[in-house]
Structure formats: C-alpha cells, structure tokens
Amino acid sequence: MRAFLIAIALALAGCASKSSDYARTDGVPVDPMHQQATLAQCKGEGAMAGNPGDYGRKEATVTDACMARNGYIRAQR
C-alpha cells in the first residue's frame, strides 16, 4: 500500500507545471526536457567550480555561464 501511495504522489508531482528560470536566446520555445538536462549538466560544472567559502556565488556564476553557452539566459520575471 505504501509503495502505491508513493507511486501516486510521484505521478502527481510530475504533472505539476514547472516554470522555467531560463529562456532561449534565439527565441525558440523551451523544450522542458532538454532544458532540465542542460541545467543538470551545468549544475554539475558549477558544483565542481564551487568553493565552500564563497556561499555558492561562483557555483551560480559558472552554472549561468554554462547555460549561456548552451543558448539559455535567465528569464526576466
């Protein structure tokens, strides 16, 4: 029963709409799956560059630079 409830919760969580923090630089609509894969790769690069003493600033900068190289910029809110 517990596994069933966990599976239902995961399925419902997957249906929730997720707004992206990034937009394409070329104006093409964002493919959520590709954007998430790129973001995961870039976060990995950022984690490798991070320093525990900089409170994540360098990590965020490296992540944003990686996303920019892949055609994404932070969306204006």
Secondary structure as UniProt FT lines:
FT   HELIX           2..15
FT   STRAND          22..24
FT   TURN            25..26
FT   HELIX           32..49
FT   HELIX           52..54
FT   TURN            55..56
FT   HELIX           57..69
FT   TURN            70..71
FT   STRAND          72..74
//
